[in-house]
């Protein structure tokens, strides 16, 4: 890498998050460009010039990667915040509940302390009055005192019972609040799971889009680099050809010079040859002497080699022994390998048996789950009916209570106050409200996976319409599909066509995992993956998707297809991949049509119209080569932007709030039949009646006391009469009657 590139990497970068650093990097880049232009004009440093286009291309790909990274980071942070909002809201509710619980606990303690204090004071007062009661000698006073003591004791017990009743009501309210909190927690968990799944889908989609953009940027950069390198290559090849011509000219000149030099060298070499020949003959004599010496040396070396041969032979024998030992070891290891292979075969057999047993268990549990779903739907219907009955009964009781309160108000105004009574407005009570009107219909639509399972399992028999009509689930599917103007067999044919031709939407790993399963189970699992890729969630989406696979659906949407004629060229590659399976699908369609014709001949005359309709729908199915085009059109037409989805969720929430407000206003009107003014009149009248009751109670006590005195006077008169008329008085010298008469006469005087 050049020094210019090293300086650029060490200096400030245009991709930095700091604005000042980016400005400085741009200034440095401008200065370098000016310097390069100046050097190019002056002819200096031509070899170190860096192309600006390559830098721009590198910046394009780097900028695209940075933009993609920032967008994905923002999407992740937004999704995390959206998921954690549920947890934060739950923590806030829990904090509020704890504060309210602490306040209620404090109020209960204050009530208990106040009640204990008042009970102690009343008990002391009652105890003091017992001492005063013991000093009473008259029975009437003692009886009045005992009655008063009993009333005080009863009032103290009533206060305690009232406090106990209040605490019991509060405990019951706490139980109800606990059930509501559990339900809210379950709803929060479902909401969090739903948001997490939605965030996962959005992240997957965003990653794919950003990866596509980055790939496009790199492909563009690669094309530009290839063009630049091709231009450089052409320039270099032209320079090479020019240099080859120059080299050939210079070589021809050098060859002529070399021939002249060779002629000169031949003459010189002939003279030198004679001199060398004489010298070599002398050298031959010297070498013969050296040969004799070498023979002696050869004899010595031969003896050394024989000794080395014996040593090597000994080593070869040792190697043979070692080789035999290794062979025995290999045989022993081969036996171990065979044993391991046998164990492996046994384990594979056991694993296959375990897999088969687990598959059977899965089928059995799946059937149990379906039965449980049927029971659950039955219980939901029963519970809904019970809830409506209880709702109607409670509403009728409230109406009776309202009428009784209004009757009491009328009697108070007309009989007690002597005023004309005006009935309140009861228009809201004229129309009865039911639980179904308040909370809406409880019917839930099946999901796309459940509907596909019921269609593939319920319509897959040979009896067709008869089996569907006999089963409750099949009958329900037929009624729903009759409302959609599509038969169950048509939906099944469409699903099979999608499962066979849309395999490119299923991951290869999932296809490998589904290989040991049966065909029906493979089809259901593939349909689940395809529905997830296409965004098909409910049964309405299946009906909508089926319309794209019928012949009349294409004829209705022909204008839109003509407008997008340019996009048909892009589908040629996909058509080429599907042409291999076209022949198989044609044969299968022919077999289906032949089988349907045979069925139509064997069925009764009453079912001929339905069979003809089914045959017409089967004939209207699109060709297998058009499946990819239909799927693409379905995705383009039914792709729902994120803003619209949020707007629809807000609309649904607003509708629920409206129903709740109507319900709340209904019950508020029920509770506010008697207004505040009438309540004040009732309170004043109650105070007056209580005072009147106290006066009447006092008068009743005085009347009882008067009656008792009258009875005592009568008894005293009788005693006095008996005493006056007694014979004892006549026997006395001065009878008491005479004394009484004298006293009475004195009093009269």
C-alpha positions in Angstrom: 0.0 0.0 0.0 1.3 3.4 -0.9 2.3 6.1 1.6 -0.7 8.2 0.4 -3.1 5.5 1.5 -1.3 5.1 4.8 -1.7 8.8 5.5 -5.3 8.7 4.6 -6.0 5.8 6.9 -4.1 7.4 9.8 -5.8 10.8 9.3 -9.5 11.8 9.9 -12.1 9.7 8.1 -15.3 10.9 6.3 -17.2 8.0 7.9 -16.6 9.3 11.4 -19.5 10.2 13.7 -17.9 13.6 14.6 -18.9 16.4 12.2 -15.6 18.3 12.6 -13.6 15.2 11.8 -15.6 14.6 8.6 -15.0 18.3 7.6 -11.3 18.0 8.2 -11.2 14.8 6.2 -12.9 16.4 3.2 -10.5 19.4 3.3 -7.5 17.0 3.3 -9.0 15.1 0.4 -9.4 18.3 -1.6 -5.8 19.4 -0.9 -4.5 16.0 -2.1 -6.6 16.2 -5.3 -5.1 19.7 -6.0 -1.6 18.4 -5.4 -2.2 15.4 -7.7 -3.5 17.7 -10.4 -0.5 20.0 -10.0 2.0 17.0 -10.2 0.2 15.7 -13.2 0.5 19.0 -15.0 4.2 19.3 -14.1 4.9 15.6 -14.9 6.2 14.8 -11.4 5.3 11.7 -9.4 3.3 10.1 -12.1 3.8 6.6 -10.7 2.3 7.5 -7.3 -1.0 9.0 -8.7 -4.1 7.4 -7.1 -7.3 7.3 -9.1 -10.1 9.3 -7.6 -12.8 7.1 -9.1 -11.6 4.0 -7.2 -11.8 6.1 -3.9 -15.4 7.2 -4.8 -16.3 3.6 -5.6 -14.9 2.4 -2.3 -16.8 5.2 -0.5 -20.0 4.1 -2.1 -19.8 0.5 -0.8 -18.5 1.7 2.6 -21.3 4.3 2.9 -23.9 1.7 2.0 -22.6 -0.7 4.7 -22.6 2.1 7.3 -26.1 3.2 6.4 -27.3 -0.4 6.6 -25.6 -0.9 10.0 -27.1 2.3 11.4 -30.6 1.4 10.2 -30.4 -2.1 11.6 -29.1 -0.8 14.9 -32.0 1.7 15.1 -34.5 -1.1 14.2 -33.1 -3.3 16.9 -33.2 -0.5 19.5 -36.8 0.4 18.6 -37.8 -3.3 18.8 -36.1 -3.7 22.2 -37.9 -0.6 23.5 -41.2 -1.8 22.1 -40.8 -5.1 23.9 -39.5 -3.7 27.2 -42.4 -1.1 27.3 -44.7 -4.0 28.4 -42.3 -4.9 31.3 -42.0 -1.2 32.3 -45.8 -0.8 32.3 -46.1 -3.9 34.5 -43.5 -2.6 37.0 -45.3 0.8 37.2 -48.6 -1.0 37.9 -47.0 -3.1 40.5 -45.4 0.0 42.2 -48.8 1.7 42.2 -50.5 -1.3 43.7 -47.9 -1.6 46.5 -48.4 2.1 47.4 -52.2 1.6 47.4 -51.8 -1.5 49.5 -49.6 0.3 52.0 -52.1 3.2 52.3 -55.0 0.7 52.8 -53.0 -1.2 55.5 -52.4 2.1 57.3 -56.1 3.0 57.1 -57.0 -0.5 58.4 -54.6 0.0 61.3 -56.1 3.4 62.1 -59.6 1.9 62.0 -58.6 -0.9 64.3 -56.9 1.5 66.8 -59.9 3.9 66.7 -62.3 1.0 67.2 -60.2 -0.4 70.0 -60.1 3.0 71.7 -63.8 3.6 71.4 -64.6 0.1 72.5 -62.4 0.6 75.6 -64.1 3.9 76.4 -67.6 2.3 76.0 -66.6 -0.7 78.1 -65.3 1.6 80.9 -68.5 3.6 80.7 -70.6 0.4 80.9 -68.5 -0.8 83.9 -69.0 2.5 85.7 -72.8 2.3 85.1 -72.9 -1.2 86.7 -71.8 0.3 90.0 -74.5 2.9 89.7 -77.0 0.2 88.8 -76.2 -1.7 92.0 -77.3 1.4 94.0 -80.7 1.3 92.4 -83.5 -0.1 94.7 -86.6 0.5 92.7 -87.2 -2.3 90.2 -88.4 0.0 87.5 -85.2 2.1 87.6 -83.1 -1.1 87.7 -85.0 -2.4 84.6 -84.4 0.8 82.7 -80.8 0.8 83.7 -80.4 -2.8 82.5 -82.1 -2.0 79.2 -79.8 0.9 78.7 -76.7 -1.3 79.5 -77.9 -3.9 77.0 -78.3 -1.3 74.3 -74.8 0.0 74.9 -73.4 -3.6 74.7 -75.4 -4.2 71.5 -74.1 -1.0 69.9 -70.5 -1.9 70.8 -71.0 -5.4 69.3 -72.6 -3.9 66.2 -69.6 -1.7 65.6 -67.3 -4.6 65.9 -69.4 -6.7 63.5 -69.6 -3.8 61.1 -65.8 -3.5 61.1 -65.4 -7.3 60.6 -67.9 -7.0 57.7 -65.9 -4.2 56.1 -62.7 -6.2 56.3 -64.4 -9.2 54.8 -65.6 -7.1 51.9 -62.1 -5.6 51.4 -60.7 -9.2 51.4 -63.2 -10.3 48.8 -62.3 -7.2 46.7 -58.6 -8.1 47.0 -59.3 -11.7 45.7 -61.1 -10.2 42.7 -58.2 -7.8 42.1 -55.8 -10.7 42.3 -57.7 -12.6 39.6 -57.7 -9.5 37.4 -53.9 -9.0 37.9 -53.3 -12.6 36.8 -55.4 -12.1 33.7 -53.5 -8.8 32.9 -50.2 -10.5 33.4 -51.2 -13.2 31.0 -52.3 -10.6 28.5 -48.9 -8.7 28.9 -47.0 -12.0 28.3 -49.0 -12.6 25.1 -48.5 -9.1 24.0 -44.7 -9.3 24.6 -44.5 -12.6 22.7 -46.5 -11.1 19.8 -44.2 -8.1 19.7 -41.1 -10.2 19.8 -42.3 -12.4 16.9 -43.2 -9.2 14.9 -39.8 -7.7 15.7 -38.1 -10.9 14.6 -40.0 -10.9 11.3 -39.1 -7.2 10.7 -35.4 -7.7 11.5 -35.3 -10.7 9.1 -36.9 -8.7 6.4 -34.6 -5.7 7.1 -31.5 -7.8 7.1 -32.5 -9.3 3.7 -33.1 -5.9 2.2 -29.9 -4.4 3.5 -27.9 -7.4 2.3 -29.5 -7.0 -1.1 -28.5 -3.3 -1.2 -24.9 -4.0 0.0 -24.6 -6.7 -2.7 -25.9 -4.3 -5.3 -23.3 -1.7 -4.2 -20.5 -4.3 -4.3 -21.6 -5.6 -7.7 -21.6 -2.0 -9.1 -18.2 -1.4 -7.6 -16.9 -4.7 -9.0 -18.2 -3.8 -12.5 -16.5 -0.4 -12.4 -13.2 -2.0 -11.2 -13.4 -4.5 -14.0 -13.9 -1.8 -16.6 -10.9 0.2 -15.2 -8.7 -2.9 -15.1 -9.7 -3.8 -18.6 -8.7 -0.3 -19.8 -5.4 -0.6 -17.9 -4.8 -4.1 -19.5 -5.4 -2.8 -23.0 -3.0 0.1 -22.4 -0.3 -2.3 -21.0 -0.7 -4.8 -23.9 -0.2 -1.9 -26.5 2.9 -0.8 -24.6 4.1 -4.5 -24.6 3.6 -4.8 -28.4 5.6 -1.5 -29.0 8.4 -2.8 -26.8 8.5 -6.2 -28.6 9.0 -4.3 -32.0 11.9 -2.3 -30.4 13.3 -5.5 -28.9 13.3 -7.3 -32.3 15.2 -4.4 -34.0 17.8 -4.3 -31.2 18.2 -8.1 -31.3 18.8 -8.1 -35.1 21.6 -5.6 -34.6 23.1 -7.6 -31.8 23.0 -10.8 -33.9 25.1 -9.2 -36.6 27.6 -7.9 -34.1 27.8 -11.4 -32.5 28.6 -13.1 -35.9 31.5 -10.8 -36.5 32.7 -11.5 -33.0 32.4 -15.3 -33.6 34.6 -15.2 -36.7 37.3 -13.4 -34.7 36.9 -15.9 -31.9 37.3 -18.9 -34.2 40.8 -17.7 -35.3 41.8 -17.1 -31.7 40.5 -20.5 -30.5 42.4 -22.4 -33.2 45.7 -21.0 -31.8 44.6 -21.6 -28.3 43.6 -25.2 -29.2 47.1 -26.2 -30.1 48.5 -24.8 -26.9 45.8 -26.6 -24.8 46.4 -29.9 -26.5 50.0 -29.9 -25.4 49.0 -29.0 -21.9 46.4 -31.7 -21.8 48.8 -34.5 -22.8 50.9 -33.5 -19.9 47.9 -33.6 -17.6 47.0 -37.1 -18.8 50.2 -38.5 -17.5 49.7 -36.8 -14.2 46.1 -38.3 -14.0 47.3 -41.8 -14.7 49.4 -41.5 -11.6 46.5 -40.3 -9.7 44.4 -43.3 -11.0 46.7 -45.8 -9.4 46.3 -44.0 -6.2 42.5 -44.1 -6.6 42.4 -47.8 -7.1 44.1 -48.3 -3.7 41.5 -46.0 -2.2 38.7 -48.0 -4.0 39.9 -51.2 -2.4 39.7 -49.7 1.0 36.2 -48.3 0.4 35.0 -51.7 -0.8 35.9 -53.2 2.5 34.0 -50.5 4.3 30.9 -51.0 2.2 30.8 -54.7 3.0 30.9 -53.9 6.6 28.1 -51.4 6.2 26.1 -54.0 4.2 26.2 -56.5 7.1 25.0 -53.8 9.5 22.1 -52.9 7.2 21.2 -56.6 6.8 21.0 -56.9 10.6 18.7 -53.8 10.7 16.5 -55.3 8.0 15.9 -58.4 10.2 14.9 -56.2 13.1 12.5 -54.2 10.8 10.9 -57.5 9.7 10.2 -58.4 13.3 8.7 -55.0 14.0 6.6 -55.3 10.8 5.1 -58.7 12.0 4.3 -57.1 15.4 2.5 -54.2 13.6 0.5 -56.7 11.5 -0.7 -58.5 14.6 -1.7 -55.1 16.1 -3.6 -54.2 13.0 -5.5 -57.5 13.1 -6.4 -56.8 16.8 -7.6 -53.3 15.9 -9.6 -54.7 13.0 -11.5 -56.9 15.4 -12.2 -53.9 17.6 -13.4 -52.0 14.6 -15.8 -54.9 13.7 -17.2 -54.9 17.2 -17.8 -51.1 17.1 -19.6 -51.5 13.7 -21.9 -54.1 15.2 -22.6 -51.8 18.2 -23.2 -48.9 15.7 -25.7 -51.0 13.8 -27.6 -52.0 17.0 -27.7 -48.3 18.1 -29.0 -47.2 14.7 -31.7 -49.8 14.9 -32.6 -48.8 18.4 -32.7 -45.1 17.4 -35.0 -45.9 14.4 -37.3 -47.8 16.8 -37.3 -44.9 19.2 -38.0 -42.4 16.3 -40.9 -44.6 15.2 -42.3 -44.7 18.7 -41.9 -41.0 19.2 -43.7 -40.4 15.8 -46.6 -42.6 17.0 -46.7 -40.7 20.2 -46.7 -37.4 18.3 -49.7 -38.6 16.2 -51.6 -39.7 19.2 -50.9 -36.5 21.1 -52.0 -34.5 18.0 -55.3 -36.4 17.9 -55.8 -35.7 21.6 -55.1 -32.1 21.0 -57.7 -31.9 18.3 -60.3 -33.5 20.5 -59.3 -31.1 23.3 -59.9 -28.2 20.9 -63.3 -29.5 20.0 -64.2 -29.8 23.7 -62.8 -26.3 24.4 -65.0 -24.8 21.6 -68.0 -26.6 23.1 -67.3 -25.3 26.6 -66.8 -21.8 25.3 -70.2 -21.9 23.7 -71.8 -23.3 26.9 -70.0 -20.7 29.1 -71.1 -17.9 26.8 -74.7 -19.0 27.1 -74.4 -19.2 30.9 -72.8 -15.8 31.0 -75.6 -14.3 29.0 -78.2 -15.9 31.3 -76.5 -14.6 34.4 -76.2 -11.2 32.7 -79.9 -11.1 31.9 -80.8 -12.2 35.5 -78.6 -9.5 37.1 -79.9 -6.8 34.8 -83.5 -7.9 35.6 -82.7 -7.7 39.4 -81.2 -4.2 38.9 -84.4 -3.1 37.0 -86.6 -4.4 39.9 -84.4 -2.5 42.4 -84.6 0.7 40.4 -88.4 0.4 40.2 -88.7 -0.3 43.9 -86.5 2.8 44.7 -88.6 4.9 42.4 -91.8 3.6 44.1 -90.4 4.5 47.5 -89.5 8.0 46.2 -93.0 8.4 44.9 -94.5 7.4 48.2 -92.2 9.8 50.1 -93.1 12.8 47.9 -96.9 12.1 47.7 -97.6 10.7 51.2 -95.0 12.2 53.4 -94.1 15.5 51.8 -97.3 16.2 49.9 -95.5 17.2 46.8 -96.2 16.1 43.2 -93.8 13.4 42.0 -92.1 13.6 38.6 -90.7 10.3 37.3 -87.1 10.5 35.9 -86.1 9.7 32.3 -85.9 5.9 31.9 -85.3 5.7 28.2 -82.1 3.8 28.6 -84.0 1.0 30.3 -86.4 0.4 27.5 -84.0 -1.6 25.3 -82.5 -4.6 27.1 -78.8 -5.1 26.8 -77.2 -8.5 26.7 -73.6 -9.7 27.2 -73.3 -10.4 23.5 -74.2 -6.8 22.7 -71.8 -5.5 25.4 -68.7 -7.6 24.6 -69.5 -8.5 21.0 -69.5 -11.9 19.4 -67.1 -14.5 21.0 -66.8 -16.5 17.8 -63.1 -16.8 16.9 -61.9 -17.6 13.4 -59.6 -20.5 12.8 -56.0 -19.9 12.0 -54.6 -20.7 8.5 -52.7 -23.7 9.8 -55.7 -25.2 11.6 -57.9 -24.7 8.6 -55.3 -26.4 6.3 -55.0 -29.3 8.7 -58.8 -29.8 8.8 -59.1 -29.5 5.0 -56.2 -31.9 4.3 -57.5 -34.4 6.8 -61.3 -34.0 6.4 -61.4 -33.8 2.6 -58.7 -36.4 1.9 -61.1 -39.4 2.0 -62.5 -41.0 -1.1 -66.1 -40.6 0.1 -65.8 -36.8 -0.3 -69.0 -34.9 0.4 -70.7 -37.7 2.4 -67.9 -37.9 5.0 -67.7 -34.1 5.3 -71.5 -33.8 5.9 -71.4 -36.5 8.6 -68.5 -35.0 10.6 -69.1 -31.8 12.5 -65.8 -30.2 11.6 -66.2 -31.1 7.9 -69.8 -29.8 7.9 -68.6 -26.5 9.3 -65.9 -26.2 6.7 -68.4 -26.9 3.9 -70.7 -24.2 5.2 -67.9 -21.7 5.5 -66.6 -22.5 2.0 -70.1 -22.4 0.6 -70.3 -18.9 1.9 -67.0 -18.1 0.2 -68.3 -19.8 -3.1 -65.4 -22.3 -3.0 -65.7 -26.0 -2.2 -63.4 -27.9 0.2 -62.0 -30.0 -2.6 -61.0 -26.9 -4.6 -59.2 -25.5 -1.6 -57.4 -28.8 -1.1 -56.4 -28.8 -4.7 -55.0 -25.3 -4.4 -53.1 -26.2 -1.2 -51.6 -29.3 -2.9 -50.6 -27.2 -5.9 -48.9 -24.6 -3.6 -47.2 -27.4 -1.6 -45.8 -29.0 -4.8 -44.8 -25.9 -6.7 -43.7 -23.4 -3.9 -41.0 -25.6 -2.4 -38.5 -22.8 -3.0 -40.1 -21.0 0.0 -39.2 -23.8 2.4 -35.7 -24.0 3.8 -33.5 -27.0 2.8 -32.9 -27.9 6.5 -36.6 -28.2 7.1 -37.0 -30.4 4.0 -34.3 -32.8 5.3 -36.0 -33.0 8.7 -39.4 -33.7 7.1 -38.0 -36.6 4.9 -38.9 -39.5 7.4 -42.5 -38.2 8.0 -45.5 -39.3 6.0 -46.7 -37.4 3.0 -49.7 -35.7 4.7 -47.5 -34.5 7.6 -44.9 -33.3 5.2 -47.5 -31.3 3.3 -48.9 -29.7 6.5 -45.4 -28.7 7.7 -44.5 -27.3 4.3 -47.8 -25.3 4.1 -47.1 -23.9 7.6 -43.6 -22.6 6.4 -45.1 -21.3 3.1 -47.9 -19.5 5.0 -45.4 -17.9 7.3 -43.3 -16.7 4.3 -46.4 -15.3 2.5 -48.0 -13.7 5.6 -51.1 -15.9 5.5 -52.5 -16.1 9.1 -56.3 -16.6 9.0 -58.9 -18.6 7.0 -59.9 -15.4 5.1 -56.3 -15.2 3.8 -56.6 -18.7 2.5 -59.8 -17.9 0.6 -58.1 -14.8 -0.8 -55.1 -16.8 -1.8 -57.2 -19.4 -3.5 -58.9 -16.8 -5.8 -55.4 -16.1 -7.3 -55.2 -19.8 -8.4 -58.5 -19.8 -10.3 -58.9 -19.0 -14.0 -61.5 -16.2 -13.5 -59.3 -14.5 -11.0 -56.7 -13.9 -13.7 -59.3 -12.7 -16.2 -60.6 -10.1 -13.7 -57.1 -8.9 -13.0 -56.0 -8.7 -16.6 -55.8 -4.9 -16.8 -53.4 -4.8 -14.0 -51.3 -7.5 -15.6 -51.1 -5.6 -18.8 -49.8 -2.6 -17.0 -47.0 -4.6 -15.5 -46.0 -6.2 -18.8 -42.4 -5.3 -18.3 -42.2 -7.3 -15.1 -43.1 -10.5 -17.0 -39.6 -10.6 -18.5 -38.2 -11.1 -15.0 -40.3 -14.2 -14.5 -38.6 -16.1 -17.4 -35.9 -17.5 -15.1 -38.5 -18.7 -12.6 -40.5 -20.4 -15.4 -37.4 -22.2 -16.5 -37.0 -23.8 -13.1 -40.6 -24.9 -13.0 -40.8 -26.4 -16.5 -39.2 -29.6 -15.2 -42.2 -30.3 -12.9 -44.8 -29.1 -15.5 -45.2 -32.6 -17.1 -45.8 -34.3 -13.7 -48.4 -31.7 -12.7 -50.2 -32.1 -16.1 -50.4 -35.9 -15.6 -51.6 -35.4 -12.0 -54.3 -32.9 -13.2 -55.4 -35.5 -15.9 -55.6 -38.2 -13.2 -57.6 -35.9 -10.9 -60.0 -34.9 -13.7 -60.5 -38.6 -14.7 -61.1 -39.6 -11.0 -63.5 -36.7 -10.6 -65.4 -37.8 -13.8 -65.6 -41.4 -12.4 -66.9 -40.1 -9.1 -69.5 -37.9 -10.9 -70.8 -41.0 -12.7 -71.0 -43.1 -9.6 -72.7 -40.5 -7.3 -76.4 -40.0 -7.0 -78.4 -37.6 -9.2 -79.0 -35.2 -6.3 -75.2 -34.5 -6.0 -74.6 -34.0 -9.8 -74.9 -30.2 -9.6 -72.2 -30.0 -6.8 -69.9 -32.3 -8.7 -70.2 -30.3 -11.9 -69.5 -27.1 -10.0 -66.4 -28.8 -8.4 -65.2 -30.0 -11.9 -65.6 -26.5 -13.3 -63.6 -25.1 -10.4 -60.9 -27.7 -10.9 -60.7 -26.9 -14.6 -60.4 -23.2 -13.8 -57.2 -23.9 -11.8 -54.1 -22.2 -13.2 -51.3 -24.1 -14.8 -48.5 -25.2 -12.4 -46.1 -22.9 -14.4 -48.1 -19.9 -13.3 -47.9 -20.7 -9.5 -44.9 -18.5 -8.9 -46.5 -15.6 -10.8 -49.7 -16.0 -8.8 -47.8 -16.0 -5.5 -45.9 -12.9 -6.4 -49.1 -11.1 -7.4 -50.7 -12.1 -4.1 -47.8 -10.8 -2.1 -47.8 -7.5 -4.1 -51.5 -6.9 -3.8 -51.8 -7.9 -0.1 -48.6 -6.5 1.4 -49.8 -4.2 4.2 -47.5 -1.3 5.2 -46.6 -0.9 8.9 -48.5 2.4 9.3 -51.7 0.9 8.0 -51.4 -2.1 10.4 -50.9 0.3 13.3 -53.9 2.3 12.1 -56.1 -0.8 12.0 -55.0 -1.8 15.5 -55.9 1.7 16.7 -59.3 1.4 15.1 -60.0 -2.0 16.8 -58.9 -0.5 20.1 -61.2 2.5 19.6 -64.2 0.2 18.9 -63.6 -1.7 22.1 -63.3 1.5 24.1 -66.6 2.7 22.6 -68.4 -0.4 23.7 -67.0 -0.1 27.2 -68.1 3.6 27.4 -71.6 2.6 26.4 -71.7 -0.1 29.0 -70.3 2.3 31.6 -72.9 5.0 30.8 -75.7 2.4 31.0 -74.7 1.3 34.5 -74.0 4.9 35.6 -77.6 5.9 34.5 -78.8 2.9 36.5 -77.0 4.1 39.6 -78.0 7.8 39.1 -81.8 7.3 39.0 -82.0 9.1 42.3 -80.1 12.4 41.9 -78.2 14.3 44.6 -81.2 16.7 45.3 -83.5 13.8 46.1 -80.8 12.2 48.2 -80.6 15.4 50.3 -84.4 15.4 50.7 -84.2 11.8 51.8 -81.4 12.6 54.3 -83.4 15.6 55.8 -86.5 13.5 55.9 -84.6 10.7 57.6 -83.3 13.1 60.2 -86.8 14.4 60.9 -88.2 10.8 61.2 -85.4 9.9 63.6 -86.2 12.9 65.8 -89.9 12.0 65.6 -89.1 8.4 66.5 -87.2 9.6 69.5 -90.2 11.7 70.7 -92.5 8.8 70.1 -90.2 6.5 72.0 -90.1 8.9 74.9 -93.9 9.2 74.9 -94.3 5.4 74.8 -92.0 5.2 77.8 -94.1 7.8 79.7 -97.3 6.1 78.8 -95.9 2.8 80.1 -94.8 4.6 83.3 -98.3 6.2 83.6 -100.0 2.9 83.2 -97.8 1.4 85.9 -98.6 4.3 88.3 -102.4 3.9 87.5 -102.1 0.2 88.3 -100.3 1.0 91.6 -102.9 3.5 92.5 -105.7 1.0 91.9 -103.9 -1.5 94.0 -103.5 1.1 96.8 -107.2 2.0 96.6 -108.1 -1.6 97.0 -105.9 -2.0 99.9 -107.2 1.2 101.5 -110.7 0.1 100.9 -110.1 -3.3 102.5 -108.3 -1.6 105.4 -111.1 0.9 106.0 -113.8 -1.8 105.9 -112.0 -4.2 108.1 -113.6 -5.3 111.5 -110.4 -4.5 113.3 -111.0 -0.8 112.9 -114.4 -1.1 114.6 -112.8 -2.7 117.6 -110.3 0.0 118.1 -111.1 3.0 120.3 -109.7 5.5 117.8 -109.8 3.9 114.4 -107.4 5.2 111.7 -110.2 6.2 109.5 -111.2 8.8 112.0 -107.7 10.2 112.1 -107.6 10.3 108.3 -110.9 12.2 108.2 -109.7 14.7 110.7 -106.5 15.3 108.7 -108.6 15.7 105.5 -110.9 18.2 107.1 -108.0 20.2 108.3 -106.5 20.2 104.9 -109.9 21.4 103.5 -110.1 24.2 106.0 
